[in-house]
Amino acid sequence: MPPRLQITPEDCSPLGRIILKYLDSEAISMNRLADLSGVAQPRLRGACLKGTCPTPETLKKLARVMGMHHLELYTLAYEGRFDTSPIEGEPYTLNMLVRELFETAREMGLAAPQLAPSKSQLCKALLELGFFPDQEQI
C-alpha cells in the first residue's frame, strides 16, 4: 500500500482528483508517479492543487504514464478558466465536449490519432453525428 498522501481530494483541482484516483487505482505513491513521468515530485504535487497552472510539458508527461491524452488532462487542469459557453444556455462547453470525446474513445478501446484528422474527415464525422446545415449561414 502506498504511503498516505498529505493532500486530500478537497485540496485538489479536477486534474488533481484524477491524479489521486490514478495513484489509488495503481497502488503507487506520488514519488513513484513522479519518477515514471519524469516530473519533479514538488511540481507533480503542485499540479494537483487548486489554482495551479501545470505546464503543457508536465501534462504531456503525466498523460503518457497515465494512459490518457494530454488534451484531456489539459481540460481538467484549466477547468473553469475557459468561458463556459460561447452563447448563454448552450448545452455543451468545450471542456465537456473534449472530455466526453476521450472518455467514449477509451470505452471503445480507441487511441487518439497520431495526426489530426483532415477537414473532410471532420466534416463527414460531424454530419454522421447529426450536425446539419445552419439555414441562417447559407
Contacts in CASP RR format, 6 or more apart in sequence:
PFRMAT RR
TARGET T0000
AUTHOR 0000-0000-0000
METHOD contacts of the structure
MODEL  1
MPPRLQITPEDCSPLGRIILKYLDSEAISMNRLADLSGVAQPRLRGACLK
GTCPTPETLKKLARVMGMHHLELYTLAYEGRFDTSPIEGEPYTLNMLVRE
LFETAREMGLAAPQLAPSKSQLCKALLELGFFPDQEQI
1 27 0 8 1.000
2 23 0 8 1.000
2 27 0 8 1.000
2 28 0 8 1.000
2 29 0 8 1.000
2 30 0 8 1.000
2 32 0 8 1.000
3 29 0 8 1.000
5 20 0 8 1.000
5 23 0 8 1.000
5 30 0 8 1.000
7 20 0 8 1.000
7 45 0 8 1.000
7 48 0 8 1.000
7 49 0 8 1.000
9 16 0 8 1.000
9 17 0 8 1.000
9 20 0 8 1.000
11 48 0 8 1.000
11 49 0 8 1.000
11 50 0 8 1.000
12 19 0 8 1.000
12 20 0 8 1.000
12 48 0 8 1.000
12 49 0 8 1.000
12 50 0 8 1.000
13 48 0 8 1.000
13 49 0 8 1.000
13 50 0 8 1.000
13 51 0 8 1.000
13 52 0 8 1.000
13 76 0 8 1.000
13 77 0 8 1.000
13 79 0 8 1.000
14 76 0 8 1.000
14 77 0 8 1.000
14 79 0 8 1.000
15 47 0 8 1.000
15 48 0 8 1.000
15 54 0 8 1.000
15 73 0 8 1.000
15 76 0 8 1.000
15 77 0 8 1.000
15 79 0 8 1.000
16 47 0 8 1.000
16 48 0 8 1.000
16 49 0 8 1.000
16 76 0 8 1.000
18 66 0 8 1.000
18 73 0 8 1.000
18 76 0 8 1.000
19 33 0 8 1.000
19 44 0 8 1.000
19 47 0 8 1.000
19 48 0 8 1.000
19 62 0 8 1.000
19 66 0 8 1.000
20 48 0 8 1.000
22 33 0 8 1.000
22 66 0 8 1.000
23 29 0 8 1.000
23 30 0 8 1.000
23 33 0 8 1.000
28 36 0 8 1.000
30 41 0 8 1.000
30 44 0 8 1.000
30 45 0 8 1.000
31 41 0 8 1.000
33 39 0 8 1.000
33 44 0 8 1.000
33 62 0 8 1.000
33 65 0 8 1.000
34 40 0 8 1.000
34 41 0 8 1.000
34 43 0 8 1.000
34 44 0 8 1.000
36 65 0 8 1.000
37 44 0 8 1.000
37 61 0 8 1.000
37 62 0 8 1.000
37 64 0 8 1.000
37 65 0 8 1.000
38 61 0 8 1.000
39 47 0 8 1.000
39 58 0 8 1.000
39 61 0 8 1.000
39 62 0 8 1.000
43 54 0 8 1.000
43 58 0 8 1.000
44 58 0 8 1.000
44 62 0 8 1.000
46 52 0 8 1.000
46 54 0 8 1.000
47 54 0 8 1.000
47 58 0 8 1.000
47 59 0 8 1.000
47 62 0 8 1.000
47 77 0 8 1.000
53 77 0 8 1.000
53 78 0 8 1.000
54 77 0 8 1.000
56 70 0 8 1.000
56 74 0 8 1.000
59 70 0 8 1.000
59 73 0 8 1.000
59 74 0 8 1.000
59 77 0 8 1.000
60 70 0 8 1.000
62 68 0 8 1.000
62 70 0 8 1.000
62 73 0 8 1.000
63 69 0 8 1.000
63 70 0 8 1.000
63 72 0 8 1.000
63 73 0 8 1.000
64 70 0 8 1.000
66 73 0 8 1.000
68 102 0 8 1.000
68 106 0 8 1.000
69 102 0 8 1.000
69 112 0 8 1.000
71 98 0 8 1.000
71 102 0 8 1.000
71 112 0 8 1.000
72 98 0 8 1.000
72 99 0 8 1.000
72 102 0 8 1.000
75 94 0 8 1.000
75 95 0 8 1.000
75 98 0 8 1.000
75 99 0 8 1.000
76 99 0 8 1.000
79 95 0 8 1.000
80 95 0 8 1.000
82 93 0 8 1.000
82 94 0 8 1.000
82 95 0 8 1.000
84 93 0 8 1.000
85 92 0 8 1.000
85 93 0 8 1.000
102 112 0 8 1.000
105 111 0 8 1.000
105 112 0 8 1.000
117 125 0 8 1.000
END
